[in-house]
Amino acid sequence: MSDFDDTATLHDNTLGELTIERAISLRWTLRDIFAGRTKFLPLADADLQLLLEMGLVEMHGDAPVLTDAGFAVIE
């Protein structure tokens, strides 16, 4: 099985209901959160809300943090 097939399966489980453009954008948002770039690149409220609802991010104080499911999406 190729890497592309693994990624497609992962997207089907987590971001599959979204358009490909939206899914890609949210994956980059998750990477920004993981790398701590949200101090320099503020998150869009709609993106943060969706990631919270999907269980990919949780708030620790004022900072978003990836959940285990969020880590799985970017690995």
N, C-alpha and C positions, 0 to 999 in steps of 0.2 A: 504494500500500500504506500502511495506517495505521501509526502508532506502535505500536498494540496488536499488530498482526500481527508487526512486527519483534521485539517483546519476547517474544511467544509462541514464535517460532522460536528465539530465543536460549535460552529456558528449556528447549525440547525438546532442545537440544544439551548443556546443562550440568546442569540441575537437574530434567530431565523425569521421572526415575524417582521423584521425591519427591512427597509430597502438596503441595498448593498452600500450605498453612499452613507446612510445613517449608521450602519453597523461599523463601517471603517472609521467614521468620525468618533464614535463612542469608544472604539478600541484605542484610538489615539488619546482620547480623554483619560481612559484608564491608565495608559502609559504615563501621561503627564502627572496624574495623581501619584502613581508609584514612584516616579522620579522626583517628586517634590517640586514640580514646576508650577504648581497652582499659586504660589506666592507671586510669580512673575506673569503668569498667564491665567487670569481669573476664569473660572468655569462659568459657562452659560447656566442660568438657573434651570432651564428646561432639561439640559443634559444631566445635571446633578440630580434633579428630581427623578428622572427616568432611571438612572443608575441605582438610586436608593430603592425605588419601587421594585426593580429587578433583583435586588439583593446582592448587587455586585460591589456596592460601596456602603459604608456606614460612617456616621459622623463621630469623631472623637473630639469633643469640644467644638471648635470652629473649623476643624480640618477634616476633609474627607480621607478615608482610609479604605484600601481594598479589602474585601472579604476573601475567603478562600475561593469562592466562585469567581470573583473578580480577577484573582491571580490566574485561575485556570484559563480565562479568556485570553490573557496576553502571553501565556506560555506557549 
